[in-house]
Amino acid sequence: MAEELVKQGRLETIFLFPTELGGEDRPENITYVPVGVGEAQALIIGTLTHYMEDGLVDQMTVEPSYRGDSFIPTQIRYVARHSTKAGVFTPTLDIW
């Protein structure tokens, strides 16, 4: 069903844990979101990439939230930190 909505241009696929940040290109890491959400995710990925390059972040987890039995997350929360420095950066990608 989701693939058909992608073909219709109503959904797009993104990686929950972005491949640019070390996520794997495998089915368990793929999710479906409304068109345009990928652009918002790209902004978060850009910020996290800069933080990694600057040595401010060296660990990250991804926490998707779902409503009911929906296969489309309501939001994706990124929790980025450094193993030896204080502070946590937690951008959230709101989808619904």
ROSE-4610 file (N, C-alpha, C; in Angstrom, 1 decimal, always signed):
// ROSE-4610
residu = [M/M/M/A/A/A/E/E/E/E/E/E/L/L/L/V/V/V/K/K/K/Q/Q/Q/G/G/G/R/R/R/L/L/L/E/E/E/T/T/T/I/I/I/F/F/F/L/L/L/F/F/F/P/P/P/T/T/T/E/E/E/L/L/L/G/G/G/G/G/G/E/E/E/D/D/D/R/R/R/P/P/P/E/E/E/N/N/N/I/I/I/T/T/T/Y/Y/Y/V/V/V/P/P/P/V/V/V/G/G/G/V/V/V/G/G/G/E/E/E/A/A/A/Q/Q/Q/A/A/A/L/L/L/I/I/I/I/I/I/G/G/G/T/T/T/L/L/L/T/T/T/H/H/H/Y/Y/Y/M/M/M/E/E/E/D/D/D/G/G/G/L/L/L/V/V/V/D/D/D/Q/Q/Q/M/M/M/T/T/T/V/V/V/E/E/E/P/P/P/S/S/S/Y/Y/Y/R/R/R/G/G/G/D/D/D/S/S/S/F/F/F/I/I/I/P/P/P/T/T/T/Q/Q/Q/I/I/I/R/R/R/Y/Y/Y/V/V/V/A/A/A/R/R/R/H/H/H/S/S/S/T/T/T/K/K/K/A/A/A/G/G/G/V/V/V/F/F/F/T/T/T/P/P/P/T/T/T/L/L/L/D/D/D/I/I/I/W/W/W]
num = [1/1/1/2/2/2/3/3/3/4/4/4/5/5/5/6/6/6/7/7/7/8/8/8/9/9/9/10/10/10/11/11/11/12/12/12/13/13/13/14/14/14/15/15/15/16/16/16/17/17/17/18/18/18/19/19/19/20/20/20/21/21/21/22/22/22/23/23/23/24/24/24/25/25/25/26/26/26/27/27/27/28/28/28/29/29/29/30/30/30/31/31/31/32/32/32/33/33/33/34/34/34/35/35/35/36/36/36/37/37/37/38/38/38/39/39/39/40/40/40/41/41/41/42/42/42/43/43/43/44/44/44/45/45/45/46/46/46/47/47/47/48/48/48/49/49/49/50/50/50/51/51/51/52/52/52/53/53/53/54/54/54/55/55/55/56/56/56/57/57/57/58/58/58/59/59/59/60/60/60/61/61/61/62/62/62/63/63/63/64/64/64/65/65/65/66/66/66/67/67/67/68/68/68/69/69/69/70/70/70/71/71/71/72/72/72/73/73/73/74/74/74/75/75/75/76/76/76/77/77/77/78/78/78/79/79/79/80/80/80/81/81/81/82/82/82/83/83/83/84/84/84/85/85/85/86/86/86/87/87/87/88/88/88/89/89/89/90/90/90/91/91/91/92/92/92/93/93/93/94/94/94/95/95/95/96/96/96]
x = [+0.8/+0.0/+0.9/+1.9/+2.8/+3.5/+4.0/+4.7/+3.8/+2.5/+1.6/+1.4/+1.3/+1.2/+2.5/+3.6/+4.9/+4.8/+4.3/+4.2/+3.2/+2.2/+1.2/+1.7/+2.9/+3.4/+2.8/+2.1/+1.5/+2.4/+3.3/+4.3/+5.7/+6.7/+8.1/+8.8/+9.9/+10.6/+11.8/+12.1/+13.3/+13.8/+15.1/+15.7/+15.5/+15.0/+14.9/+16.2/+17.2/+18.6/+19.3/+19.5/+20.0/+21.4/+21.4/+22.6/+23.8/+23.6/+24.7/+25.3/+24.6/+25.1/+25.5/+25.5/+25.9/+24.8/+23.6/+22.4/+22.6/+22.0/+22.1/+21.0/+21.3/+20.3/+19.7/+18.7/+18.0/+16.5/+15.7/+14.2/+13.8/+14.4/+14.0/+14.3/+15.1/+15.5/+14.7/+13.8/+13.1/+11.7/+11.2/+9.9/+9.2/+7.9/+7.2/+6.6/+6.7/+6.3/+5.6/+4.8/+4.3/+5.4/+5.1/+6.1/+6.4/+7.7/+8.2/+8.9/+8.6/+9.2/+10.7/+11.0/+12.5/+13.3/+12.7/+13.5/+13.7/+12.7/+12.9/+14.0/+13.9/+14.9/+16.3/+16.4/+17.7/+18.4/+17.5/+18.1/+18.6/+17.9/+18.4/+19.7/+19.7/+20.9/+22.1/+21.9/+22.9/+23.5/+22.6/+23.1/+23.9/+23.3/+24.0/+25.4/+25.5/+26.7/+27.8/+27.3/+28.3/+28.7/+27.8/+28.2/+29.2/+29.0/+29.9/+31.3/+31.3/+32.6/+33.3/+32.5/+33.2/+33.5/+33.3/+33.6/+32.6/+31.4/+30.5/+29.6/+29.5/+28.6/+29.3/+29.2/+29.8/+28.9/+27.7/+26.7/+25.3/+24.5/+23.1/+22.2/+21.0/+19.9/+18.7/+17.8/+16.7/+15.4/+14.5/+13.3/+12.0/+11.5/+10.3/+9.1/+8.0/+6.8/+5.7/+4.8/+3.7/+2.4/+1.3/-0.1/-0.8/-1.3/-2.1/-1.3/-1.9/-1.2/-0.7/-0.6/-0.1/+1.4/+1.7/+3.1/+3.8/+3.1/+3.8/+4.0/+5.2/+5.5/+4.8/+4.5/+4.0/+5.1/+6.2/+7.4/+8.7/+9.8/+11.1/+12.0/+12.4/+13.3/+14.7/+15.6/+17.0/+17.7/+18.4/+19.1/+20.6/+21.3/+22.7/+23.5/+24.6/+25.4/+26.9/+27.7/+29.1/+29.4/+30.2/+30.5/+31.3/+32.0/+32.8/+32.5/+31.4/+31.1/+29.6/+29.3/+28.0/+27.1/+25.8/+24.8/+24.3/+23.1/+22.3/+21.6/+21.7/+20.9/+19.8/+18.6/+17.5/+16.5/+16.9/+15.9/+14.8/+13.6/+12.5/+11.9/+11.6/+11.0/+9.5/+8.7/+7.2/+6.6/+5.8/+5.3/+3.8/+3.1/+1.6/+1.2]
y = [-1.2/+0.0/+1.3/+1.3/+2.4/+2.7/+1.6/+1.7/+2.3/+2.0/+2.5/+4.0/+4.4/+5.9/+6.6/+6.0/+6.6/+6.8/+5.8/+5.9/+7.0/+7.2/+8.3/+9.6/+9.7/+11.0/+11.5/+10.7/+11.1/+10.8/+9.9/+9.6/+9.6/+9.7/+9.5/+8.6/+8.0/+7.1/+7.9/+7.7/+8.2/+7.1/+7.3/+6.4/+7.0/+6.1/+6.6/+7.0/+6.2/+6.6/+6.9/+8.2/+8.6/+7.9/+7.5/+6.8/+7.8/+9.1/+10.0/+10.1/+9.6/+9.6/+8.2/+7.2/+5.9/+4.9/+5.3/+4.3/+3.4/+2.2/+1.2/+1.3/+1.0/+0.9/-0.4/-0.6/-1.9/-1.6/-2.6/-2.4/-1.9/-2.4/-2.0/-0.6/+0.1/+1.5/+2.4/+1.9/+2.7/+3.0/+4.2/+4.6/+5.5/+5.6/+6.4/+7.6/+8.7/+10.0/+10.8/+11.8/+12.7/+13.4/+13.7/+14.4/+15.7/+16.0/+17.3/+17.0/+16.0/+15.7/+15.4/+14.8/+14.5/+15.8/+16.9/+18.2/+18.6/+18.5/+18.9/+18.0/+16.7/+15.8/+16.2/+16.6/+17.0/+18.2/+19.1/+20.2/+19.7/+18.7/+18.1/+17.4/+16.6/+15.8/+16.8/+17.9/+18.9/+19.4/+19.8/+20.3/+19.2/+18.0/+16.9/+16.6/+16.7/+16.4/+17.5/+18.7/+19.8/+19.5/+19.2/+18.9/+17.7/+16.7/+15.6/+16.0/+16.8/+17.3/+18.2/+18.9/+19.8/+19.1/+17.8/+17.0/+17.2/+17.8/+18.0/+16.8/+15.9/+14.8/+13.6/+12.4/+11.2/+10.0/+10.3/+9.2/+9.7/+8.8/+9.3/+8.1/+8.3/+7.3/+8.0/+7.2/+7.7/+7.0/+7.9/+7.4/+7.8/+6.9/+7.2/+7.0/+7.8/+7.6/+7.3/+6.4/+6.0/+6.2/+6.4/+6.5/+5.3/+4.5/+3.3/+2.3/+1.8/+0.8/+1.4/+2.7/+3.4/+3.0/+2.9/+2.6/+3.9/+5.0/+6.3/+7.0/+7.3/+7.9/+9.2/+9.6/+10.9/+11.9/+11.4/+12.2/+11.3/+11.8/+11.1/+12.1/+11.6/+12.3/+11.8/+12.7/+12.4/+12.8/+11.9/+12.2/+12.1/+13.3/+13.3/+13.8/+13.2/+13.6/+13.3/+13.7/+13.3/+12.5/+11.4/+10.5/+11.1/+12.2/+12.8/+14.2/+14.8/+16.2/+16.2/+17.3/+17.5/+18.0/+17.8/+18.3/+17.3/+17.5/+16.7/+17.6/+17.2/+17.9/+17.0/+17.4/+16.5/+17.2/+17.3/+17.8/+16.8/+17.3/+16.4/+16.7/+15.7/+15.9/+15.6/+16.6/+16.4/+16.1/+15.0/+14.6/+14.8/+14.4/+14.6/+15.5]
z = [+0.0/+0.0/+0.0/+0.9/+0.9/-0.4/-1.0/-2.2/-3.3/-3.3/-4.3/-4.1/-2.8/-2.5/-2.9/-2.8/-3.3/-4.8/-5.5/-7.0/-7.3/-6.5/-6.8/-6.4/-5.7/-5.3/-4.0/-3.3/-2.0/-0.8/-0.9/+0.1/-0.5/+0.4/+0.0/+1.0/+0.6/+1.6/+2.1/+3.4/+4.0/+4.9/+5.3/+6.2/+7.6/+8.6/+10.0/+10.5/+10.4/+10.8/+9.5/+9.2/+7.9/+7.5/+6.3/+5.8/+5.8/+5.7/+5.7/+7.1/+8.1/+9.5/+10.0/+9.1/+9.5/+9.5/+9.2/+9.1/+7.9/+8.0/+6.9/+6.0/+4.7/+3.6/+3.6/+4.5/+4.6/+4.9/+4.6/+4.8/+6.2/+7.2/+8.6/+8.9/+8.1/+8.3/+7.4/+6.6/+5.7/+6.3/+6.1/+6.5/+5.5/+5.5/+4.6/+5.2/+4.5/+5.1/+4.0/+4.3/+3.3/+2.5/+1.3/+0.4/+1.1/+1.1/+1.7/+3.0/+3.7/+5.0/+4.8/+3.7/+3.4/+3.4/+2.9/+2.9/+4.3/+5.1/+6.5/+7.2/+6.9/+7.5/+7.0/+5.7/+5.2/+6.0/+6.5/+7.3/+8.6/+9.2/+10.5/+10.2/+9.1/+8.8/+8.6/+7.9/+7.7/+9.0/+9.9/+11.2/+12.0/+12.0/+12.7/+12.0/+10.7/+10.0/+10.5/+10.5/+11.0/+12.4/+13.3/+14.7/+14.8/+13.9/+13.9/+13.4/+12.3/+11.8/+12.8/+13.6/+14.6/+15.9/+15.9/+17.1/+18.3/+18.0/+19.1/+19.3/+18.4/+18.4/+18.0/+18.7/+18.3/+18.5/+19.0/+19.2/+18.9/+18.3/+18.0/+18.0/+18.6/+18.5/+17.8/+17.2/+16.6/+17.2/+17.5/+18.2/+17.5/+16.6/+15.9/+16.8/+16.6/+17.4/+16.4/+16.7/+15.9/+16.6/+15.9/+16.5/+16.0/+17.0/+16.6/+15.8/+14.8/+14.0/+12.7/+12.6/+11.4/+11.1/+9.8/+9.4/+9.2/+9.2/+9.1/+10.4/+10.8/+12.1/+12.3/+13.5/+13.8/+14.0/+14.4/+14.5/+14.6/+14.3/+14.5/+15.3/+16.5/+17.4/+17.3/+17.0/+17.0/+18.3/+18.9/+20.2/+19.9/+19.8/+19.5/+20.7/+21.0/+22.1/+21.8/+22.7/+22.6/+23.8/+23.6/+24.7/+25.9/+25.7/+26.8/+27.1/+26.4/+26.6/+27.1/+27.9/+28.4/+27.3/+27.4/+26.5/+25.5/+25.1/+24.2/+23.2/+21.9/+20.9/+20.4/+20.5/+20.2/+19.2/+18.0/+17.0/+16.8/+16.5/+16.2/+14.9/+14.1/+12.8/+13.0/+13.1/+13.2/+11.9/+11.8/+10.6/+10.5/+11.6/+11.6/+12.8]
